[in-house]
């Protein structure tokens, strides 16, 4: 089952990236009245919880081991 092994590799890579790379989030709020528009745009970066990253890495490692043993 090479598919199981490569799926595990993908999960491990996603888990490592989620530890390092922040996810950008843009929010726009405003109102409009009589042709006048006022808006505020806020931008922030959030990281994924380390617990979620750990679950992705451990799950991917488990899938890789299971994929290698099935051959």
C-alpha positions, 0 to 999 in steps of 0.5 A: 500500500504505497498510497498509505505510505505517501499519505503519511508523508503528506501528513508529516509535511503538513504537520511540520509546516503548520508548526512553522508557517503562520496562516494570514487572516484578513478581516474587513468591517465598515458601513456605508451611509448616503454615499459615504463609506468607512471601512477598517481592514485588519490583518493578522497571522495565526499559528495552528495549535501545537497539539494539532500539529503534533497529531498530524505528525504522529498520525502521518508517522503511523500511516508511514509505518503501516504502509511499509509493513503491509508490503 
